């Protein structure tokens, strides 16, 4: 199985239909990363890692790195 960092990046690339991402990419740098895709991203990650995010998570990540760190916290 891939590590969580790689899997999160893959899911983001697939959902947002982009070829490259860096840790600082965010809704400000990727036009497709809108509110709808934010929900799709969290749903995909929830399924992939079998975690249920708390509601406030939607407001607490701003870039790829934040999302990876949140996923890692839930996997502990």
Buried (B, 14 or more C-beta within 10 A) or exposed (E): EEEBBEBBBBBBBEBBEBEEBEBEBBBEEBEEBEEEBBEBBBEBBBEBBEBEBEEEBEEEBEBBBBBBBBBBEBEE
